[in-house]
């Protein structure tokens, strides 16, 4: 007899209700992670991206090591999830299965298949540690899902009681004999050509790293979050999104860390300066709320008036955007940061997304798919909500007429050019006044800085003023 714990995007031991319930059962606990090629194929639109696979590999290694310290191990399997769990349950005489729910459409369908296959023989227990509140709990006064963030945020704050996070178990009861497990490398998560090494050199991955980063942010940076969050050259954001995506920390742990930091500073309540970051946790909840209630939005706009929107089909322009060769430094710096680190500052994400959807006029799914493959924190709910927000076709979307001016955004949020020089060394010698728009710099200035437009750095691929007018015209036609 045993109890199965099916790990998914909850790769931690603390604040983990399935593991805690399994340990309390009095039976040996079998932690298992399953890499399911069949599921990846079933979710063909959104199979796990290349960058996410890399993080997943290292996070699984970290989780396995943490379980080993507690007298257990992480079983790894590769195959159809329901069949693997069924076989494991039969082989070990399992009486129950515990797991955390996910909200992606394909993941929910998989949970239903697992429950249907195993439910007659053992107790199937679904928990909800991935969110602050269940996606079905919050609703408008008329019982409808929220489509605007501000009332959602207000209701969340009124109803959410964080309680106390569950501590990690000091020991995990082990079976007398372990079932077979494949080696981590067998899952094939790492690329054959090791382009991933420079990316992971910039990160510490796993639960211990996540908790350390969270506490460092909560005690040292959260109080300045609102003042610093928009400046990509400043260490003003948490960089916790990959850890949250893979469940190395729970959103409840994140929420309580900020509350604890405020209390440690002698504050009775969380100050407004810290609430700004808790709003970001709430935006994550809002994105999950939307994807659960409107699962079609992973591939289609929420707003019906965007169903037949006249997006521009220009693969070469999209490719230049992907490579960071647009000739607009803030856009190119962001895309190169993404390519070299698997992450991008949030303000810059909005700028590059606006440039793709509004200036180039490309479909928002072009950007969503690129981010999905290249971001460590490629979360389907957040990715969908963010791109539809920028494109103007989603819930609580940016006004359709908002078109970010990349040059003005660059000058405002990177006034000294520190971020630009970090990611665009070929422009480093330009005076700051010309750095944000080298396409407008005097020839002698460019020559003095060793910049040759079209050679050492691209000339601007478009005229932003004209592109803005074209974008507004397309949007106006769609609204007619």
N, C-alpha and C positions, 0 to 999 in steps of 0.2 A: 504494500500500500504506500501511496505517496501523494504529494500535491504538486501540480505543475504551475509554474509561473512563466507566462509567455511575455518576454520582454519585447518591446517594440520601439517606439520613440520615447522611451522613459528609462534611459540607460544610467540609472543611479540606484543607490541603496537607501538613502534617506528620503523621508516624505514619500514613501512608495507603498500605497495601501495594498496592492496585490501581494507584495513580498511580506509585508507585516501580517496580513491575514493568513498567508501560507505558513509562516513561522509559528503562528498561534494555533495551528491546526493539530499540533502534536505529531504530525507525520513527517517523514523525510521530504525535503523540498528539492524539486528539480527545476532550476532556472534554465530557460531555453530561449535562444534567439534563432529565428528561421529566416534564411534568405530564400525568397520564393521567386524563382525565374518565371514561373507561370503567372504569378500576381503582377510581376513587372510587365509581362506581356499583355495581361488583361487591362492594365492601366497604361496602354500604349502612348496615350497623349502625354502622360507625366510619369515615365519611369524615373527612378532615382537618378539625379544628375551626376556628372562625373566628379565634381567637387564634393558633393554630398557623400558619394561613395567613399572618398578618401577619408573624410572626417569620421564616417561610420566605422571604418576599419579600426582607426585608432581609439575611438570611443569604446568599441567592443573589447579591445585589448585591455583598456583601463578597467572596464567593468569586470572582466574575467579576473584580473589581478586583485581587485577589491574583494570579490567573492572568495578567492583563494585564501586571503588573509582571515576569512571567517569560517574556514573549514569546508568551503563549498567549491563549486566551479560553475562556469557558464557552458552549458551544452550548446553546440553549434550544429545546425543542420541546414541542408540545402535541398529544397524540393517543395511540392505543393503543401501549403501550410496546414490545411485541414487534415490531409492524409498523414503528414509528419506527426502532428499532435495526436491523432487517433492511434497511430502505431506506437508512439511513446507511451500513451496512456494504457494501452493493452499490455505492453511489455513490462510495465512497472506496477500495474494494478492501481493506477491513479484513481482517486475518489473525487478529485475536484481540480478545476482549472481556474486560475486567476489571471486577469490581464487588465490593462488600462484601455479604455475606448479611444478611438481616433475619430476625427470628423470628416476626413476626406471621403468622397463618395465610394471609391474603390475599396478603401479600408473598411468602411461600414458594411459593404456587401460581403467582404471577407469574414467579418465578425459573424454575420448571419449564417454563412456557410459553416463556420466552425461550430456555432451553437447547434445548428441542425444536425451535424454529423456526430457531435459528442454529447449533446444534451440528454439523450435517453440513457446514457450509461454513467455519467458523472455530473457533478454540479458545476455549471459554467457561471463564473462570477465576473461581471464586468465592473470596473471601477472608473473613477473620473479624475485622477490626479493631474491630468494634462491641462486643466483649466481651473480658474478661480471658482467659477460656477458652471453648472451644466448648461449647455447651449439652449436647452428648452425652458430654463427657469425664468429668464428675463423676457418680458413682452410689454407691448404698449398697453394703454388703458383699454383698448378695444381687443386685446388679445393677439395682435399681429406682431410679427418680428420687427425689430427696430431696423430702420434704414438711415437713420441720422445718428451720428456718434454722440453728440452732446447729451441728449436725453438718456441714451444708453449708459453713458458714463455716470450720470446723476443717479440712475436707478441702481447701477452696480455699487456705488459707494453707499447708498442707503441700505442695501440688502446684504452685502457681503460681510461675513464674519470670518476672518482668516483662521481663528482658532490657533492651534499650535502645530507646527510641522512634526511629523512622525520621525523619531530618530532612526538612524540606521541600526539594524540589528547587530549585536555584538558577535553573534554566531548564527549560522544558518544550518539547520539540521541536515545532515547528509545521509544518503542511502548507504547501505552496506556494500552495494555494488552499483557502479555507475554505468548507465547505458553508453553506447558508442557515441562519439562526437567527432565531427570533422575538424581539421585544423582551420584556423582563421584564414589562411592564405587560399584555401580551397574555395572560399566564397568569391574570390576574384574581384575584390572591391578596388584594389589598387591598379593603376594603369601599368601596362607593360613598359611603356617608355616613361620613366619616372619624372614627369614634369611636376609632380606633386610635391617634391621635396622642398623647393624654395617656399612654397605656400605654407606648409606645415611648420617650417622653421620659425615662422612669425607667430605661432600659436602654441599654447599648452592645452591639451585636449583631455577631457575626462572630468569626472565628478569633483575630484579634489581641486583641479584647476578652476572649475566653474565656481565653486564655493569661495575660493580665494579671491577670484576676480570680483565676485559679487560683493564680498565684504569690503574689499579695497575701494570699490566704487561707492558703496553705501556710506562709508565713513569718510571718504576723502573727496568725492567728486559730486555726489548727488545733490549736495547743497548749492552747487553752482550750475546745475544742469541747465536751467532755463537760460542763463546768461551765456553759456558756452556751447550749447548743443548744435548750433548752426555753423560753427566755424571748424572746417575740416582739418585745419593745421593744429588745432588745440586738442589736448587730451580731455575732452569734455563729455564724451558719451561712454556708455558702459561696455560696448563690444560684447555683450552677453547673448546676442541673438543666436549664434550657432549653438551655444550651450542650452538655451531654452528650446531651440528647435529639436535637438536630440534628447531633450529631457534629462540632461546632466544636472540641472536644477529644475525645480518646479516653479511655476509662477507664484505659488503661495510663499515659497522660500524667498523669492525676490521681493515680494510685497512686504513680508515681515522683516527682511533685512533693513529696508529703508525705515520702517517704523522703529525698529530697535536702535538704529543709528540716531534717529531723532530723539528717542528716549535717553540714550547715552549722553547726548549733548544737553540734557536737562530740559527738553521741550515736551510739553504736554501733548501736543498734536503734531502731525507732520506738517511742516511749513510749506507755503506755496512754492518755494524754490525746489522742494523735493517732490511735490505733487506732480510737477511736470513729467518726471520720469515714470511715476506710477500711471500717469495717463497713457504712456507708451505701452505699458503692460495691458491696460484696458483696451487700447487699439488692437492689440493682438487678440484679446477676447472678442472684440467686435468683428474682426475679420473671420474668426471661427464661427461666430453667430451667423454671419452672412452666408458662409459657405455651407453650413449645415442646412439653413432654411432655403437657400437658393443654389443647390448643387450644380445647376447648369452653368453658373457663372465662371467656373474654371475654364470654360471654353467659349462662352458667349456673354455679351454685355447684359448687365442687369436691366438697363434702360432700353425699352423697346424701340425708341426712336433712333438707336444706334445699330439696329439690326442690319440695315442696308447702307451703312455709312460709307462714303466714297474714300476709303483709304487708298493711299498711293502705293503702287507696286514697283519698288525700285531696289532690287537685291543688291546692286552695287553700292547704293547709298547706305543701306543697312550694314553691309560688310565694312564700310569705312567707319561707321559708328562702333561696330563691334571691336574693331582693331584700335580704336582711339586715334583715328586719323581724319577727324572732321575739320581741323584747322581752328577749332574753338577750344582754347586751352583747358577751361574748366571741365568741358565734356571729355576731352582726351585724357586728362589727368584721372578723372573718375574711372574711365573704362580701363586704364592701365593699372590703377590700384586694384580693381576687381580682378584683372587677369593675373596679377602678381601676388595677391594676398587672399583671394577667395572672399573678399568682403569689400564693401564700399560705404563711405559715410552717408548718413541718411539725407542730409541736405543735398549732397551731390547726386544721390539716387534720383531725387525729384528733378534736378536740373537735367540730367542725361535722359530721363524718361520723357520730360517735356520736349526735349530736342528731337527725340525719335518720333513721338506721336504728333507733335505740332509742327516743328520745322521741317522734318523730312516727310511727315505725313504717313508714316508706316503704321500698320495695324499694331495695336497694343500687344497682341499675342506674340509678335516678333520679339519684343523686348522681354515679355514674360518668359518665353522659352529660353532666351539667352541667359537671363538671370537664373533661371531654374538650373541650367547646366553648369554655371560658373560660380554661383554663390554657395558658400558653406551653409548659410542659413536659409536655403531655398525651401521655404515653407509654402505650401500650396495656398493656404488661406491668406497669409500676408502678401504673398506675391500677387495673387489675383486682385486683392483689394487695393494694393498700392498702384498697380498699373491701371486699373479701371478708375481709380481716383484721379490720376494724372490725365488720363485720356478723356475724362468727363462723362464716362458711360456707366459708372457704378453708383453705389450708395454713398451718400454724403460726399459726392465727387467735387473736385475743384471746379469752380464755375467754368463752363465750357469755353468762355472767352479768355481764360487765363493762359497766357503763353509766356513762359519764363524767358527773359532776355539773358542769355548765358554770359554775356560780357558784364552786364550790370550785376548779376548774381555773383560773378567771380570777384569783382571789385568790392562788393559789399561784404562778402563772407570770407574772402581770403585777401584782405587789403594789402598785406605786405608780400603776397605772392609766395609764401612759404610752402603751401600745399602744391602749387603749380611747379615750383622748382624741384620739389621732391620727386615728382612723377614725370616731369618733362625736363630732364637735365639739359636737353639741347636748347632750351630757352633760358637757362639759368642766368646768362650774362645780360639779358635784356633789362633795361631800367623798369622798375615796377610800374611806372606809368604806362608803359607799352606792353607789359607782360600779358595783360588780360586780353589784348586784341592785337597780336603781332601783325595781322593782316592790314591794320591801319597805321602801322609804324612807318616812319620815314625810312627811305632806302639806306641812308647813311647810318641810321640807328641800328637797323638790321645787320648791316655789314660789320659794324663795330662789335656787335655781339656774336658774330659768326653764324648768323641765321640767314638761310637762303630759302625763302618760301617756295614750296614745291619740290625742294630737295632735302634740306636738313629738317624741315618741318612743313606740314601741308599748308597750302593756302586755304582760306575758308571755302568750304565746299558749297556754301550757299550764302545768300544775302538774308540776314535774319529779318530785316524789315519787310522785305517782299514775302518771305516765307510766312511771317506772322499774318499778313493780309490774306494770303492764300488759305491759311488754316482757318481764319475767321470766315472766309467765304464758304469753305467746305462745311463748317459747323452751322452756318446760317442756312445753307441748303438742307442740311439734315433736320433742322428745327422747323422748317417750313411745313 
